[in-house]
């Protein structure tokens, strides 16, 4: 065996082992959702017969439909608003030149160094003062614009041909029309990557919704999963089924957009 073939064989072995390690938590979660709690505690790795019992117990203990609806509502609204606002900001920072632009952008990037827990209490006091608790606006405002997404759109906007903008201006398009008719269709991969990141973060967000959404009708899927662990005895079969249901939307979104996600992260423009 030549050195090249040996290197390829080692590479495939490494990739196979890495893939198995990555997929194993999902496999274990799926198997645990079909077993009783005692079997999960014993580490059973084969399918069981308790899936329907776990399903029935989960829907009896928690309002899964309401949690799913709230999570989808908050995640979709936040994703759409964040895409529009952050892409506009990133586009503006890159296309419209100003001597103070880089200074403002540097200050914006400093926000990435501040942990959310450091601003959570001031945000909560501010939102309660203006009666935004238990509202969709209160949920989405803290993360409707993030320095990371703005930086991502700005970096990808550098690959957007400036000649297209100049030609569009000559043809009579205004700046808003150029953005929506020229920039957005060209940057589909970037939008797909940003949508995947934003939706997953919004769907999996637990801390801020737990703080600001205090009503009984404001429960989300991460909050529902946390509720299943608050009793004296945890039914691990029911818990793993809830975790599986909570994970499915983000898994589906990622697999549907994985190609565009990779292209958007690497800065590809179509």
NORPE-V712123 format. One record per run of one state. SS is the DSSP state (@ for helix, = for strand, . for the rest). FROM is the first residue (numbers start at 1). LEN is the number of residues. Records with the same first field share a line. If there is no record, write none. Layout:
# NORPE-V712123
SS: FROM-LEN  FROM-LEN
This chain:
# NORPE-V712123
.: 1-2  33-4  42-9  62-2  96-5  114-2  130-6  144-3  158-4  171-4  187-1  205-2  213-3  219-2  228-8  257-1  266-5
@: 3-30  37-5  51-11  64-32  101-13  116-14  136-8  147-11  162-9  175-12  188-17  207-6  216-3  221-7  236-21  258-8
